[in-house]
Amino acid sequence: MIARHLIIHGRVQGVFYRDWTVETARRLGLTGWVRNRRDGTVEAVVQGEDEAVERFIEMAKDGPPRAGVKHIDAAPLPAGGFSHFEKQATA
């Protein structure tokens, strides 16, 4: 079990990126959360089996059809504390 803190840069707001993230993370069996940030990025914490987390990060580089991801900053976090994947309010 691993966890990653992600900051997704590019055209990621107003293109259903958060909804795509929730759907994709749940489909991969991940827990955590996603939210928009006032600086125009999307922030997420994803947690789960190593392979599923890495697969999510690869998929997130494309995101939904209207997104234009420039890059993703990913940092390790201690795993634990999440029971599902949810969308949070903008921070």
C-alpha positions as CSV (number, residue, x, y, z in Angstrom):
1,M,0.0,0.0,0.0
2,I,1.4,3.4,-1.0
3,A,0.1,7.0,-1.1
4,R,1.0,9.9,-3.4
5,H,0.2,13.6,-3.1
6,L,-0.3,15.0,-6.6
7,I,-0.5,18.5,-8.1
8,I,-1.7,18.4,-11.7
9,H,-0.8,21.4,-13.8
10,G,-2.3,22.5,-17.2
11,R,-5.8,22.9,-18.5
12,V,-7.4,20.9,-15.7
13,Q,-10.2,23.0,-14.3
14,G,-13.6,23.4,-16.1
15,V,-13.0,20.2,-18.1
16,F,-14.4,17.6,-15.6
17,Y,-11.0,16.6,-14.4
18,R,-12.2,16.1,-10.8
19,D,-15.1,13.9,-11.9
20,W,-12.8,11.9,-14.1
21,T,-10.4,11.5,-11.1
22,V,-13.1,10.2,-8.8
23,E,-14.4,7.7,-11.4
24,T,-10.9,6.5,-12.4
25,A,-9.6,6.2,-8.8
26,R,-12.7,4.3,-7.7
27,R,-12.5,2.0,-10.7
28,L,-8.8,1.2,-9.8
29,G,-9.8,0.6,-6.1
30,L,-8.0,3.7,-4.8
31,T,-8.9,5.8,-1.8
32,G,-8.2,9.5,-1.2
33,W,-9.5,12.8,-2.5
34,V,-9.3,15.4,-5.2
35,R,-9.9,19.2,-5.3
36,N,-9.4,22.3,-7.4
37,R,-6.9,24.8,-6.1
38,R,-7.3,28.6,-6.6
39,D,-4.0,28.7,-8.5
40,G,-5.6,26.7,-11.4
41,T,-4.1,23.3,-10.5
42,V,-5.9,20.2,-9.3
43,E,-4.6,18.5,-6.1
44,A,-5.2,14.9,-5.2
45,V,-4.1,12.3,-2.7
46,V,-4.3,8.7,-4.1
47,Q,-3.7,5.6,-2.0
48,G,-3.8,1.9,-2.8
49,E,-1.8,-0.9,-4.2
50,D,1.5,0.2,-5.8
51,E,0.5,-0.9,-9.3
52,A,-2.9,0.8,-9.1
53,V,-1.4,4.1,-7.9
54,E,1.2,4.1,-10.6
55,R,-1.4,3.2,-13.2
56,F,-3.6,6.1,-12.0
57,I,-0.7,8.6,-12.3
58,E,0.0,7.4,-15.9
59,M,-3.7,7.8,-16.8
60,A,-3.8,11.2,-15.1
61,K,-1.2,12.5,-17.5
62,D,-4.0,12.5,-20.1
63,G,-7.1,12.9,-17.9
64,P,-10.5,13.5,-19.5
65,P,-10.8,14.4,-23.2
66,R,-10.9,18.2,-22.8
67,A,-8.0,18.3,-20.3
68,G,-4.5,19.4,-21.3
69,V,-2.1,18.2,-18.6
70,K,1.3,19.8,-18.7
71,H,2.9,17.9,-15.8
72,I,2.2,16.3,-12.5
73,D,4.2,16.8,-9.3
74,A,4.0,13.6,-7.3
75,A,5.3,13.2,-3.7
76,P,5.2,10.2,-1.4
77,L,2.9,10.2,1.7
78,P,2.4,7.8,4.5
79,A,-0.4,5.5,3.6
80,G,-3.5,5.2,5.8
81,G,-6.6,7.0,6.9
82,F,-8.8,6.8,3.8
83,S,-11.8,4.5,3.3
84,H,-13.1,5.8,-0.1
85,F,-12.3,8.4,-2.8
86,E,-14.1,11.7,-2.7
87,K,-14.2,15.2,-4.4
88,Q,-13.5,18.1,-2.0
89,A,-14.2,21.8,-2.2
90,T,-11.7,24.2,-3.8
91,A,-8.9,25.2,-1.5
